[in-house]
């Protein structure tokens, strides 16, 4: 089965597509630019969603739902916002179909043109802040901490499943606050939640930072992000949290009376992550044998395979093991399909990224043991039947930590401080031994003079962008790698998805 997957070093892009297809995560759709998320892929997203939802609710957030359609006039109210999304919008112009008079199926009824076109939600700031105008009158109504789980459309014709599709699933938080300080604290609180989720659940180390003005979310005063490094040396923006200032409150006239009986505009944030995290999970951990999943997000954490085929004796033992594992909150599947050989089952579970596989044969029962294989290192061991649940629980924890450590080591080995543009170009453009031909160069820490002109010129010359200004970075006077102008600190560059 692994032979059906392209080697990462030969063609990383095809390897990724092969993983998505062979691990049964998603499929192409009849709708150009969109994908079908299959049960195995959706189960991973559900685990992500459920964990993030719990983390949001622990910090006082509640869920709501807002319309998919947004009146075109709403997008016109915040100039930077409409400019940022105008080229990505899908527009509804009519509301009815009719039979084609020529008998060619159905056509749009020309008499059903809408008085005002509707935009299919690219993001929900405008429709939500229109609603907030009637929800907020006094400081007693604040803070308003709302999250929405939804789908959005940003027109995209070049599909890379999970990473770039016209329609995708996400969560978007939209909060309202009485003061600038409270809104900024919320922005950074969510950034910390995203970073914790990425590192503790996805096992992906991230760098927290602030975006440059050029990379800022349309309509925000500041955009904060978490950036991760994929196995091909390219960056993935894994989450963003935006401080919106009072921009949308002013655009939609959302005011409140403060505790001094004075009227002022509300302060706002918005933040979101999407199904592109599933793509990030694939690219951060998987190998040439298939998907590799961190146990905390794996739909099935343990697969039990009878050898050579199911029997009452093996089934009885498997049931006891499953009960012991489920009592510990571990998801487990007994693969009793008697039409497939054990070797095929092993390859199938390996392809789908199941973290732990347990093999049970007649000889194993006689010896009072089972064979346990871990997906991350492919190491196998035997463990006594009476201690298998504890052993597997500890093994899952070890796999989770090992995946994080492995990804962090990779990032550290592929983060380079660069002080000249020649060196910068050489690292970005040169292939790296043992890595994909499309190698992106990893993270490059370099000085920049702070101007959008220089930022865009570096992108034009190298395709590398400023991913963020790291929040944990210290001031370090230097010279911009391109212009030689003074720079107060290094920023993080990379080619990116």
Secondary structure, DSSP 8 states (H G I E B T S, - for coil): -GGGS--TTT-HHHHHHHHHHHTT-EEE-SSTT-EEE-HHHHHHHHHHHHHHHHHHHHTT-EE----SEEEHHHHTTSHHHHHHHGGG-EEEEE--EEE-TTSSSEEE-GGGEEEEEEEE-S--HHHHHHHHHHH--BGGG--EEEEEEEEEE---SS-BTTTB-SEEEEEEEEEEESSHHHHHHHHHHHHHHHHHHHHHTS----EEEE--GGGS-TT-SEEEEEEEE-TTS-EEEEEEEEEEETHHHHHTT-EEE-TTS-EEE-EEEEEEEETHHHHHHHHHH-BTTB----GGG-S-SEEEEEESS--HHHHHHHHHHHHHHHHTT--EEEE--TTS-HHHHHHHHHHTT-SEEEEEEHHHHHHTEEEEEETTT--EEEEEGGGHHHHHHHHHHHHHHHHHHHHHHHHHHTEEE--SHHHHHHHHHS--TTS-TT----EEEEE--S-HHHHHHHHHHHS-EEEEEETT-----EE-TTT--EESSEEEEE-B-
